[in-house]
C-alpha cells in the first residue's frame, strides 16, 4: 500500500493512500503524517472487516512515495 506525501506552504505534511478513498491525514512533520496515515489505514481495514467487507491485501509493508 503506497502512502503519497505532499507539503503545504504552511509546513504541514499531507499523507494520502489512494487505494483507500478518504484516507488522508495531515501532520506536523513527514514522520508524523506517515504514522497517522498508517494508523488510519489499519482502522479503516479493521472497520471494513468488522462489517464483512473485503479489505486490501496487507501482505507487504507500507511504501512511502511522492
Predicted model as a PDB file, atoms N, CA, C, CB and O in Angstrom, pLDDT in the B-factor column:
MODEL        1                                                                  
ATOM      1  N   UNK A   1       0.852  -1.158   0.000  1.00 83.00           N  
ATOM      2  CA  UNK A   1       0.000   0.000   0.000  1.00 83.00           C  
ATOM      3  C   UNK A   1       0.907   1.233   0.000  1.00 83.00           C  
ATOM      4  CB  UNK A   1      -0.974  -0.009   1.224  1.00 83.00           C  
ATOM      5  O   UNK A   1       1.820   1.345   0.818  1.00 83.00           O  
ATOM      6  N   UNK A   2       0.647   2.138  -0.911  1.00 92.00           N  
ATOM      7  CA  UNK A   2       1.503   3.313  -1.071  1.00 92.00           C  
ATOM      8  C   UNK A   2       0.904   4.509  -0.339  1.00 92.00           C  
ATOM      9  CB  UNK A   2       1.699   3.644  -2.565  1.00 92.00           C  
ATOM     10  O   UNK A   2      -0.285   4.804  -0.461  1.00 92.00           O  
ATOM     11  N   UNK A   3       1.748   5.181   0.417  1.00 96.00           N  
ATOM     12  CA  UNK A   3       1.378   6.434   1.074  1.00 96.00           C  
ATOM     13  C   UNK A   3       2.022   7.556   0.275  1.00 96.00           C  
ATOM     14  CB  UNK A   3       1.834   6.465   2.592  1.00 96.00           C  
ATOM     15  O   UNK A   3       3.247   7.640   0.182  1.00 96.00           O  
ATOM     16  N   UNK A   4       1.194   8.416  -0.302  1.00 97.00           N  
ATOM     17  CA  UNK A   4       1.706   9.549  -1.074  1.00 97.00           C  
ATOM     18  C   UNK A   4       1.791  10.770  -0.168  1.00 97.00           C  
ATOM     19  CB  UNK A   4       0.803   9.841  -2.310  1.00 97.00           C  
ATOM     20  O   UNK A   4       0.889  11.029   0.628  1.00 97.00           O  
ATOM     21  N   UNK A   5       2.877  11.514  -0.297  1.00 97.00           N  
ATOM     22  CA  UNK A   5       3.115  12.682   0.549  1.00 97.00           C  
ATOM     23  C   UNK A   5       3.175  13.966  -0.256  1.00 97.00           C  
ATOM     24  CB  UNK A   5       4.398  12.511   1.328  1.00 97.00           C  
ATOM     25  O   UNK A   5       3.582  13.978  -1.418  1.00 97.00           O  
ATOM     26  N   UNK A   6       2.763  15.038   0.383  1.00 97.00           N  
ATOM     27  CA  UNK A   6       2.842  16.368  -0.204  1.00 97.00           C  
ATOM     28  C   UNK A   6       3.050  17.349   0.950  1.00 97.00           C  
ATOM     29  CB  UNK A   6       1.546  16.718  -1.045  1.00 97.00           C  
ATOM     30  O   UNK A   6       2.654  17.071   2.082  1.00 97.00           O  
ATOM     31  N   UNK A   7       3.660  18.473   0.670  1.00 97.00           N  
ATOM     32  CA  UNK A   7       3.812  19.504   1.695  1.00 97.00           C  
ATOM     33  C   UNK A   7       3.043  20.747   1.270  1.00 97.00           C  
ATOM     34  CB  UNK A   7       5.312  19.839   1.935  1.00 97.00           C  
ATOM     35  O   UNK A   7       2.875  21.027   0.083  1.00 97.00           O  
ATOM     36  N   UNK A   8       2.592  21.466   2.255  1.00 96.00           N  
ATOM     37  CA  UNK A   8       1.868  22.717   2.011  1.00 96.00           C  
ATOM     38  C   UNK A   8       2.770  23.894   2.382  1.00 96.00           C  
ATOM     39  CB  UNK A   8       0.532  22.764   2.825  1.00 96.00           C  
ATOM     40  O   UNK A   8       3.765  23.731   3.089  1.00 96.00           O  
ATOM     41  N   UNK A   9       2.407  25.077   1.895  1.00 96.00           N  
ATOM     42  CA  UNK A   9       3.214  26.273   2.138  1.00 96.00           C  
ATOM     43  C   UNK A   9       3.364  26.591   3.623  1.00 96.00           C  
ATOM     44  CB  UNK A   9       2.601  27.457   1.427  1.00 96.00           C  
ATOM     45  O   UNK A   9       4.352  27.200   4.032  1.00 96.00           O  
ATOM     46  N   UNK A  10       2.387  26.181   4.427  1.00 96.00           N  
ATOM     47  CA  UNK A  10       2.462  26.479   5.855  1.00 96.00           C  
ATOM     48  C   UNK A  10       3.266  25.437   6.644  1.00 96.00           C  
ATOM     49  CB  UNK A  10       1.067  26.578   6.424  1.00 96.00           C  
ATOM     50  O   UNK A  10       3.327  25.505   7.871  1.00 96.00           O  
ATOM     51  N   UNK A  11       3.881  24.475   5.946  1.00 95.00           N  
ATOM     52  CA  UNK A  11       4.740  23.494   6.601  1.00 95.00           C  
ATOM     53  C   UNK A  11       4.075  22.172   6.929  1.00 95.00           C  
ATOM     54  CB  UNK A  11       5.269  24.069   7.838  1.00 95.00           C  
ATOM     55  O   UNK A  11       4.746  21.229   7.349  1.00 95.00           O  
ATOM     56  N   UNK A  12       2.760  22.089   6.743  1.00 97.00           N  
ATOM     57  CA  UNK A  12       2.061  20.823   7.022  1.00 97.00           C  
ATOM     58  C   UNK A  12       2.430  19.776   5.980  1.00 97.00           C  
ATOM     59  CB  UNK A  12       0.527  21.035   7.045  1.00 97.00           C  
ATOM     60  O   UNK A  12       2.703  20.097   4.823  1.00 97.00           O  
ATOM     61  N   UNK A  13       2.433  18.523   6.411  1.00 98.00           N  
ATOM     62  CA  UNK A  13       2.622  17.385   5.520  1.00 98.00           C  
ATOM     63  C   UNK A  13       1.273  16.696   5.348  1.00 98.00           C  
ATOM     64  CB  UNK A  13       3.702  16.392   6.078  1.00 98.00           C  
ATOM     65  O   UNK A  13       0.557  16.460   6.321  1.00 98.00           O  
ATOM     66  N   UNK A  14       0.936  16.378   4.103  1.00 98.00           N  
ATOM     67  CA  UNK A  14      -0.302  15.680   3.796  1.00 98.00           C  
ATOM     68  C   UNK A  14       0.077  14.279   3.326  1.00 98.00           C  
ATOM     69  CB  UNK A  14      -1.151  16.449   2.710  1.00 98.00           C  
ATOM     70  O   UNK A  14       0.920  14.117   2.444  1.00 98.00           O  
ATOM     71  N   UNK A  15      -0.551  13.272   3.921  1.00 98.00           N  
ATOM     72  CA  UNK A  15      -0.337  11.882   3.522  1.00 98.00           C  
ATOM     73  C   UNK A  15      -1.665  11.308   3.067  1.00 98.00           C  
ATOM     74  CB  UNK A  15       0.269  11.037   4.688  1.00 98.00           C  
ATOM     75  O   UNK A  15      -2.685  11.462   3.739  1.00 98.00           O  
ATOM     76  N   UNK A  16      -1.642  10.641   1.912  1.00 97.00           N  
ATOM     77  CA  UNK A  16      -2.857  10.080   1.335  1.00 97.00           C  
ATOM     78  C   UNK A  16      -2.574   8.666   0.850  1.00 97.00           C  
ATOM     79  CB  UNK A  16      -3.384  10.964   0.177  1.00 97.00           C  
ATOM     80  O   UNK A  16      -1.474   8.369   0.384  1.00 97.00           O  
ATOM     81  N   UNK A  17      -3.577   7.794   0.962  1.00 94.00           N  
ATOM     82  CA  UNK A  17      -3.474   6.425   0.466  1.00 94.00           C  
ATOM     83  C   UNK A  17      -4.546   6.270  -0.615  1.00 94.00           C  
ATOM     84  CB  UNK A  17      -3.654   5.357   1.633  1.00 94.00           C  
ATOM     85  O   UNK A  17      -5.707   6.002  -0.306  1.00 94.00           O  
ATOM     86  N   UNK A  18      -4.155   6.438  -1.882  1.00 93.00           N  
ATOM     87  CA  UNK A  18      -5.139   6.411  -2.973  1.00 93.00           C  
ATOM     88  C   UNK A  18      -5.930   5.107  -3.055  1.00 93.00           C  
ATOM     89  CB  UNK A  18      -4.440   6.645  -4.284  1.00 93.00           C  
ATOM     90  O   UNK A  18      -7.072   5.106  -3.516  1.00 93.00           O  
ATOM     91  N   UNK A  19      -5.347   4.016  -2.621  1.00 90.00           N  
ATOM     92  CA  UNK A  19      -6.024   2.717  -2.666  1.00 90.00           C  
ATOM     93  C   UNK A  19      -7.252   2.677  -1.749  1.00 90.00           C  
ATOM     94  CB  UNK A  19      -5.049   1.607  -2.272  1.00 90.00           C  
ATOM     95  O   UNK A  19      -8.159   1.870  -1.955  1.00 90.00           O  
ATOM     96  N   UNK A  20      -7.277   3.546  -0.746  1.00 91.00           N  
ATOM     97  CA  UNK A  20      -8.393   3.613   0.189  1.00 91.00           C  
ATOM     98  C   UNK A  20      -8.966   5.034   0.161  1.00 91.00           C  
ATOM     99  CB  UNK A  20      -7.944   3.213   1.637  1.00 91.00           C  
ATOM    100  O   UNK A  20      -8.486   5.902   0.890  1.00 91.00           O  
ATOM    101  N   UNK A  21      -9.970   5.280  -0.659  1.00 90.00           N  
ATOM    102  CA  UNK A  21     -10.544   6.621  -0.754  1.00 90.00           C  
ATOM    103  C   UNK A  21     -10.923   7.172   0.617  1.00 90.00           C  
ATOM    104  CB  UNK A  21     -11.767   6.604  -1.661  1.00 90.00           C  
ATOM    105  O   UNK A  21     -11.518   6.480   1.444  1.00 90.00           O  
ATOM    106  N   UNK A  22     -10.568   8.420   0.833  1.00 90.00           N  
ATOM    107  CA  UNK A  22     -10.877   9.080   2.092  1.00 90.00           C  
ATOM    108  C   UNK A  22      -9.776   8.986   3.130  1.00 90.00           C  
ATOM    109  CB  UNK A  22     -12.116   8.511   2.652  1.00 90.00           C  
ATOM    110  O   UNK A  22      -9.844   9.647   4.167  1.00 90.00           O  
ATOM    111  N   UNK A  23      -8.761   8.172   2.865  1.00 95.00           N  
ATOM    112  CA  UNK A  23      -7.653   8.074   3.821  1.00 95.00           C  
ATOM    113  C   UNK A  23      -6.647   9.172   3.486  1.00 95.00           C  
ATOM    114  CB  UNK A  23      -6.976   6.648   3.780  1.00 95.00           C  
ATOM    115  O   UNK A  23      -5.785   9.024   2.619  1.00 95.00           O  
ATOM    116  N   UNK A  24      -6.796  10.276   4.210  1.00 97.00           N  
ATOM    117  CA  UNK A  24      -5.917  11.427   4.031  1.00 97.00           C  
ATOM    118  C   UNK A  24      -5.765  12.087   5.396  1.00 97.00           C  
ATOM    119  CB  UNK A  24      -6.484  12.440   2.954  1.00 97.00           C  
ATOM    120  O   UNK A  24      -6.749  12.329   6.094  1.00 97.00           O  
ATOM    121  N   UNK A  25      -4.527  12.372   5.765  1.00 98.00           N  
ATOM    122  CA  UNK A  25      -4.250  12.992   7.058  1.00 98.00           C  
ATOM    123  C   UNK A  25      -3.218  14.092   6.858  1.00 98.00           C  
ATOM    124  CB  UNK A  25      -3.750  11.941   8.095  1.00 98.00           C  
ATOM    125  O   UNK A  25      -2.557  14.163   5.822  1.00 98.00           O  
ATOM    126  N   UNK A  26      -3.092  14.943   7.860  1.00 97.00           N  
ATOM    127  CA  UNK A  26      -2.018  15.917   7.826  1.00 97.00           C  
ATOM    128  C   UNK A  26      -1.240  15.814   9.124  1.00 97.00           C  
ATOM    129  CB  UNK A  26      -2.564  17.354   7.611  1.00 97.00           C  
ATOM    130  O   UNK A  26      -1.787  15.479  10.174  1.00 97.00           O  
ATOM    131  N   UNK A  27       0.046  16.108   9.028  1.00 98.00           N  
ATOM    132  CA  UNK A  27       0.906  16.026  10.188  1.00 98.00           C  
ATOM    133  C   UNK A  27       1.870  17.192  10.234  1.00 98.00           C  
ATOM    134  CB  UNK A  27       1.664  14.721  10.193  1.00 98.00           C  
ATOM    135  O   UNK A  27       2.054  17.907   9.249  1.00 98.00           O  
ATOM    136  N   UNK A  28       2.478  17.373  11.384  1.00 97.00           N  
ATOM    137  CA  UNK A  28       3.420  18.469  11.578  1.00 97.00           C  
ATOM    138  C   UNK A  28       4.758  18.181  10.910  1.00 97.00           C  
ATOM    139  CB  UNK A  28       3.626  18.730  13.063  1.00 97.00           C  
ATOM    140  O   UNK A  28       5.515  19.103  10.608  1.00 97.00           O  
ATOM    141  N   UNK A  29       5.050  16.904  10.680  1.00 97.00           N  
ATOM    142  CA  UNK A  29       6.302  16.507  10.026  1.00 97.00           C  
ATOM    143  C   UNK A  29       6.001  15.341   9.091  1.00 97.00           C  
ATOM    144  CB  UNK A  29       7.405  16.116  11.080  1.00 97.00           C  
ATOM    145  O   UNK A  29       4.906  14.779   9.110  1.00 97.00           O  
ATOM    146  N   UNK A  30       6.981  14.992   8.283  1.00 97.00           N  
ATOM    147  CA  UNK A  30       6.837  13.849   7.374  1.00 97.00           C  
ATOM    148  C   UNK A  30       6.526  12.593   8.178  1.00 97.00           C  
ATOM    149  CB  UNK A  30       8.124  13.648   6.526  1.00 97.00           C  
ATOM    150  O   UNK A  30       5.571  11.878   7.873  1.00 97.00           O  
ATOM    151  N   UNK A  31       7.322  12.324   9.192  1.00 97.00           N  
ATOM    152  CA  UNK A  31       7.139  11.121  10.001  1.00 97.00           C  
ATOM    153  C   UNK A  31       5.780  11.107  10.694  1.00 97.00           C  
ATOM    154  CB  UNK A  31       8.249  11.012  11.036  1.00 97.00           C  
ATOM    155  O   UNK A  31       5.143  10.058  10.792  1.00 97.00           O  
ATOM    156  N   UNK A  32       5.342  12.248  11.167  1.00 98.00           N  
ATOM    157  CA  UNK A  32       4.043  12.354  11.820  1.00 98.00           C  
ATOM    158  C   UNK A  32       2.924  12.009  10.841  1.00 98.00           C  
ATOM    159  CB  UNK A  32       3.839  13.768  12.391  1.00 98.00           C  
ATOM    160  O   UNK A  32       2.013  11.253  11.178  1.00 98.00           O  
ATOM    161  N   UNK A  33       2.990  12.554   9.646  1.00 98.00           N  
ATOM    162  CA  UNK A  33       1.963  12.290   8.640  1.00 98.00           C  
ATOM    163  C   UNK A  33       1.948  10.815   8.239  1.00 98.00           C  
ATOM    164  CB  UNK A  33       2.192  13.167   7.405  1.00 98.00           C  
ATOM    165  O   UNK A  33       0.876  10.227   8.092  1.00 98.00           O  
ATOM    166  N   UNK A  34       3.110  10.222   8.063  1.00 97.00           N  
ATOM    167  CA  UNK A  34       3.190   8.801   7.701  1.00 97.00           C  
ATOM    168  C   UNK A  34       2.606   7.941   8.815  1.00 97.00           C  
ATOM    169  CB  UNK A  34       4.657   8.387   7.417  1.00 97.00           C  
ATOM    170  O   UNK A  34       1.823   7.031   8.542  1.00 97.00           O  
ATOM    171  N   UNK A  35       2.968   8.211  10.052  1.00 97.00           N  
ATOM    172  CA  UNK A  35       2.465   7.432  11.184  1.00 97.00           C  
ATOM    173  C   UNK A  35       0.941   7.544  11.281  1.00 97.00           C  
ATOM    174  CB  UNK A  35       3.123   7.905  12.500  1.00 97.00           C  
ATOM    175  O   UNK A  35       0.257   6.548  11.517  1.00 97.00           O  
ATOM    176  N   UNK A  36       0.414   8.749  11.102  1.00 98.00           N  
ATOM    177  CA  UNK A  36      -1.034   8.937  11.155  1.00 98.00           C  
ATOM    178  C   UNK A  36      -1.730   8.204  10.013  1.00 98.00           C  
ATOM    179  CB  UNK A  36      -1.379  10.427  11.107  1.00 98.00           C  
ATOM    180  O   UNK A  36      -2.798   7.626  10.213  1.00 98.00           O  
ATOM    181  N   UNK A  37      -1.141   8.220   8.824  1.00 97.00           N  
ATOM    182  CA  UNK A  37      -1.724   7.523   7.680  1.00 97.00           C  
ATOM    183  C   UNK A  37      -1.732   6.018   7.915  1.00 97.00           C  
ATOM    184  CB  UNK A  37      -0.952   7.856   6.394  1.00 97.00           C  
ATOM    185  O   UNK A  37      -2.732   5.355   7.640  1.00 97.00           O  
ATOM    186  N   UNK A  38      -0.636   5.473   8.418  1.00 95.00           N  
ATOM    187  CA  UNK A  38      -0.580   4.040   8.700  1.00 95.00           C  
ATOM    188  C   UNK A  38      -1.649   3.645   9.723  1.00 95.00           C  
ATOM    189  CB  UNK A  38       0.818   3.648   9.213  1.00 95.00           C  
ATOM    190  O   UNK A  38      -2.328   2.632   9.553  1.00 95.00           O  
ATOM    191  N   UNK A  39      -1.794   4.431  10.765  1.00 96.00           N  
ATOM    192  CA  UNK A  39      -2.791   4.135  11.792  1.00 96.00           C  
ATOM    193  C   UNK A  39      -4.210   4.194  11.215  1.00 96.00           C  
ATOM    194  CB  UNK A  39      -2.654   5.119  12.965  1.00 96.00           C  
ATOM    195  O   UNK A  39      -5.043   3.344  11.526  1.00 96.00           O  
ATOM    196  N   UNK A  40      -4.479   5.193  10.381  1.00 96.00           N  
ATOM    197  CA  UNK A  40      -5.809   5.324   9.796  1.00 96.00           C  
ATOM    198  C   UNK A  40      -6.102   4.162   8.851  1.00 96.00           C  
ATOM    199  CB  UNK A  40      -5.938   6.660   9.052  1.00 96.00           C  
ATOM    200  O   UNK A  40      -7.220   3.647   8.832  1.00 96.00           O  
ATOM    201  N   UNK A  41      -5.121   3.751   8.077  1.00 93.00           N  
ATOM    202  CA  UNK A  41      -5.301   2.598   7.182  1.00 93.00           C  
ATOM    203  C   UNK A  41      -5.714   1.372   7.990  1.00 93.00           C  
ATOM    204  CB  UNK A  41      -3.999   2.306   6.387  1.00 93.00           C  
ATOM    205  O   UNK A  41      -6.658   0.674   7.621  1.00 93.00           O  
ATOM    206  N   UNK A  42      -5.020   1.112   9.075  1.00 91.00           N  
ATOM    207  CA  UNK A  42      -5.346  -0.059   9.890  1.00 91.00           C  
ATOM    208  C   UNK A  42      -6.756   0.035  10.476  1.00 91.00           C  
ATOM    209  CB  UNK A  42      -4.324  -0.215  11.016  1.00 91.00           C  
ATOM    210  O   UNK A  42      -7.468  -0.968  10.546  1.00 91.00           O  
ATOM    211  N   UNK A  43      -7.159   1.235  10.896  1.00 93.00           N  
ATOM    212  CA  UNK A  43      -8.518   1.408  11.420  1.00 93.00           C  
ATOM    213  C   UNK A  43      -9.571   1.195  10.334  1.00 93.00           C  
ATOM    214  CB  UNK A  43      -8.677   2.803  12.029  1.00 93.00           C  
ATOM    215  O   UNK A  43     -10.596   0.558  10.581  1.00 93.00           O  
ATOM    216  N   UNK A  44      -9.326   1.721   9.136  1.00 92.00           N  
ATOM    217  CA  UNK A  44     -10.274   1.576   8.035  1.00 92.00           C  
ATOM    218  C   UNK A  44     -10.395   0.102   7.639  1.00 92.00           C  
ATOM    219  CB  UNK A  44      -9.836   2.431   6.820  1.00 92.00           C  
ATOM    220  O   UNK A  44     -11.503  -0.396   7.442  1.00 92.00           O  
ATOM    221  N   UNK A  45      -9.280  -0.585   7.523  1.00 89.00           N  
ATOM    222  CA  UNK A  45      -9.307  -2.000   7.147  1.00 89.00           C  
ATOM    223  C   UNK A  45     -10.024  -2.816   8.224  1.00 89.00           C  
ATOM    224  CB  UNK A  45      -7.868  -2.537   6.930  1.00 89.00           C  
ATOM    225  O   UNK A  45     -10.838  -3.681   7.899  1.00 89.00           O  
ATOM    226  N   UNK A  46      -9.736  -2.555   9.493  1.00 90.00           N  
ATOM    227  CA  UNK A  46     -10.404  -3.276  10.581  1.00 90.00           C  
ATOM    228  C   UNK A  46     -11.910  -3.034  10.541  1.00 90.00           C  
ATOM    229  CB  UNK A  46      -9.834  -2.845  11.948  1.00 90.00           C  
ATOM    230  O   UNK A  46     -12.688  -3.968  10.737  1.00 90.00           O  
ATOM    231  N   UNK A  47     -12.330  -1.802  10.292  1.00 91.00           N  
ATOM    232  CA  UNK A  47     -13.748  -1.484  10.215  1.00 91.00           C  
ATOM    233  C   UNK A  47     -14.411  -2.231   9.062  1.00 91.00           C  
ATOM    234  CB  UNK A  47     -13.948   0.024  10.055  1.00 91.00           C  
ATOM    235  O   UNK A  47     -15.514  -2.758   9.209  1.00 91.00           O  
ATOM    236  N   UNK A  48     -13.743  -2.274   7.928  1.00 86.00           N  
ATOM    237  CA  UNK A  48     -14.300  -2.993   6.780  1.00 86.00           C  
ATOM    238  C   UNK A  48     -14.458  -4.478   7.107  1.00 86.00           C  
ATOM    239  CB  UNK A  48     -13.400  -2.811   5.536  1.00 86.00           C  
ATOM    240  O   UNK A  48     -15.490  -5.078   6.806  1.00 86.00           O  
ATOM    241  N   UNK A  49     -13.445  -5.057   7.714  1.00 86.00           N  
ATOM    242  CA  UNK A  49     -13.515  -6.473   8.062  1.00 86.00           C  
ATOM    243  C   UNK A  49     -14.618  -6.731   9.083  1.00 86.00           C  
ATOM    244  CB  UNK A  49     -12.169  -6.956   8.607  1.00 86.00           C  
ATOM    245  O   UNK A  49     -15.320  -7.738   8.994  1.00 86.00           O  
ATOM    246  N   UNK A  50     -14.775  -5.832  10.049  1.00 89.00           N  
ATOM    247  CA  UNK A  50     -15.846  -5.959  11.041  1.00 89.00           C  
ATOM    248  C   UNK A  50     -17.226  -5.955  10.402  1.00 89.00           C  
ATOM    249  CB  UNK A  50     -15.753  -4.836  12.054  1.00 89.00           C  
ATOM    250  O   UNK A  50     -18.161  -6.558  10.927  1.00 89.00           O  
ATOM    251  N   UNK A  51     -17.350  -5.277   9.272  1.00 87.00           N  
ATOM    252  CA  UNK A  51     -18.638  -5.172   8.586  1.00 87.00           C  
ATOM    253  C   UNK A  51     -18.756  -6.145   7.413  1.00 87.00           C  
ATOM    254  CB  UNK A  51     -18.845  -3.752   8.094  1.00 87.00           C  
ATOM    255  O   UNK A  51     -19.646  -6.007   6.574  1.00 87.00           O  
ATOM    256  N   UNK A  52     -17.855  -7.127   7.358  1.00 88.00           N  
ATOM    257  CA  UNK A  52     -17.937  -8.166   6.335  1.00 88.00           C  
ATOM    258  C   UNK A  52     -17.498  -7.739   4.954  1.00 88.00           C  
ATOM    259  CB  UNK A  52     -19.311  -8.658   6.255  1.00 88.00           C  
ATOM    260  O   UNK A  52     -17.763  -8.441   3.978  1.00 88.00           O  
ATOM    261  N   UNK A  53     -16.839  -6.612   4.851  1.00 84.00           N  
ATOM    262  CA  UNK A  53     -16.349  -6.144   3.553  1.00 84.00           C  
ATOM    263  C   UNK A  53     -14.943  -6.681   3.323  1.00 84.00           C  
ATOM    264  CB  UNK A  53     -16.361  -4.589   3.477  1.00 84.00           C  
ATOM    265  O   UNK A  53     -14.206  -6.967   4.267  1.00 84.00           O  
ATOM    266  N   UNK A  54     -14.593  -6.810   2.070  1.00 73.00           N  
ATOM    267  CA  UNK A  54     -13.245  -7.244   1.736  1.00 73.00           C  
ATOM    268  C   UNK A  54     -12.264  -6.109   2.000  1.00 73.00           C  
ATOM    269  CB  UNK A  54     -13.163  -7.706   0.262  1.00 73.00           C  
ATOM    270  O   UNK A  54     -12.546  -4.949   1.701  1.00 73.00           O  
ATOM    271  N   UNK A  55     -11.144  -6.446   2.547  1.00 66.00           N  
ATOM    272  CA  UNK A  55     -10.096  -5.464   2.787  1.00 66.00           C  
ATOM    273  C   UNK A  55      -8.973  -5.647   1.787  1.00 66.00           C  
ATOM    274  CB  UNK A  55      -9.562  -5.575   4.218  1.00 66.00           C  
ATOM    275  O   UNK A  55      -8.880  -6.698   1.154  1.00 66.00           O  
ATOM    276  N   UNK A  56      -8.129  -4.661   1.633  1.00 66.00           N  
ATOM    277  CA  UNK A  56      -6.992  -4.790   0.721  1.00 66.00           C  
ATOM    278  C   UNK A  56      -5.976  -5.766   1.300  1.00 66.00           C  
ATOM    279  CB  UNK A  56      -6.333  -3.411   0.461  1.00 66.00           C  
ATOM    280  O   UNK A  56      -5.940  -5.997   2.508  1.00 66.00           O  
ATOM    281  N   UNK A  57      -5.160  -6.331   0.433  1.00 62.00           N  
ATOM    282  CA  UNK A  57      -4.093  -7.219   0.876  1.00 62.00           C  
ATOM    283  C   UNK A  57      -3.052  -6.407   1.637  1.00 62.00           C  
ATOM    284  CB  UNK A  57      -3.447  -7.960  -0.327  1.00 62.00           C  
ATOM    285  O   UNK A  57      -2.553  -5.399   1.137  1.00 62.00           O  
ATOM    286  N   UNK A  58      -2.734  -6.846   2.829  1.00 58.00           N  
ATOM    287  CA  UNK A  58      -1.739  -6.150   3.641  1.00 58.00           C  
ATOM    288  C   UNK A  58      -0.511  -7.038   3.867  1.00 58.00           C  
ATOM    289  CB  UNK A  58      -2.349  -5.724   4.993  1.00 58.00           C  
ATOM    290  O   UNK A  58       0.107  -7.005   4.931  1.00 58.00           O  
ATOM    291  N   UNK A  59      -0.171  -7.829   2.847  1.00 57.00           N  
ATOM    292  CA  UNK A  59       0.954  -8.737   2.986  1.00 57.00           C  
ATOM    293  C   UNK A  59       2.298  -8.046   2.761  1.00 57.00           C  
ATOM    294  CB  UNK A  59       0.804  -9.883   2.022  1.00 57.00           C  
ATOM    295  O   UNK A  59       3.347  -8.632   3.030  1.00 57.00           O  
ATOM    296  N   UNK A  60       2.276  -6.827   2.278  1.00 61.00           N  
ATOM    297  CA  UNK A  60       3.508  -6.065   2.059  1.00 61.00           C  
ATOM    298  C   UNK A  60       3.500  -4.852   2.982  1.00 61.00           C  
ATOM    299  CB  UNK A  60       3.648  -5.627   0.562  1.00 61.00           C  
ATOM    300  O   UNK A  60       2.437  -4.313   3.290  1.00 61.00           O  
ATOM    301  N   UNK A  61       4.674  -4.424   3.421  1.00 60.00           N  
ATOM    302  CA  UNK A  61       4.707  -3.226   4.261  1.00 60.00           C  
ATOM    303  C   UNK A  61       4.304  -1.983   3.462  1.00 60.00           C  
ATOM    304  CB  UNK A  61       6.110  -3.037   4.864  1.00 60.00           C  
ATOM    305  O   UNK A  61       4.264  -1.998   2.231  1.00 60.00           O  
ATOM    306  N   UNK A  62       4.013  -0.928   4.185  1.00 68.00           N  
ATOM    307  CA  UNK A  62       3.696   0.331   3.537  1.00 68.00           C  
ATOM    308  C   UNK A  62       4.915   0.832   2.780  1.00 68.00           C  
ATOM    309  CB  UNK A  62       3.224   1.375   4.565  1.00 68.00           C  
ATOM    310  O   UNK A  62       6.049   0.624   3.211  1.00 68.00           O  
ATOM    311  N   UNK A  63       4.685   1.483   1.667  1.00 74.00           N  
ATOM    312  CA  UNK A  63       5.747   2.187   0.963  1.00 74.00           C  
ATOM    313  C   UNK A  63       5.356   3.647   0.921  1.00 74.00           C  
ATOM    314  CB  UNK A  63       5.981   1.611  -0.479  1.00 74.00           C  
ATOM    315  O   UNK A  63       4.183   3.988   0.775  1.00 74.00           O  
ATOM    316  N   UNK A  64       6.343   4.495   1.051  1.00 80.00           N  
ATOM    317  CA  UNK A  64       6.110   5.928   1.053  1.00 80.00           C  
ATOM    318  C   UNK A  64       6.633   6.479  -0.258  1.00 80.00           C  
ATOM    319  CB  UNK A  64       6.790   6.621   2.274  1.00 80.00           C  
ATOM    320  O   UNK A  64       7.796   6.280  -0.611  1.00 80.00           O  
ATOM    321  N   UNK A  65       5.769   7.170  -0.972  1.00 74.00           N  
ATOM    322  CA  UNK A  65       6.160   7.759  -2.246  1.00 74.00           C  
ATOM    323  C   UNK A  65       5.784   9.227  -2.279  1.00 74.00           C  
ATOM    324  CB  UNK A  65       5.507   7.012  -3.416  1.00 74.00           C  
ATOM    325  O   UNK A  65       5.111   9.746  -1.388  1.00 74.00           O  
ATOM    326  N   UNK A  66       6.237   9.873  -3.330  1.00 62.00           N  
ATOM    327  CA  UNK A  66       5.852  11.253  -3.567  1.00 62.00           C  
ATOM    328  C   UNK A  66       6.377  12.153  -2.555  1.00 62.00           C  
ATOM    329  CB  UNK A  66       4.412  11.396  -3.625  1.00 62.00           C  
ATOM    330  O   UNK A  66       6.137  13.359  -2.618  1.00 62.00           O  
TER     331      UNK A  66                                                      
ENDMDL                                                                          
END                                                                             
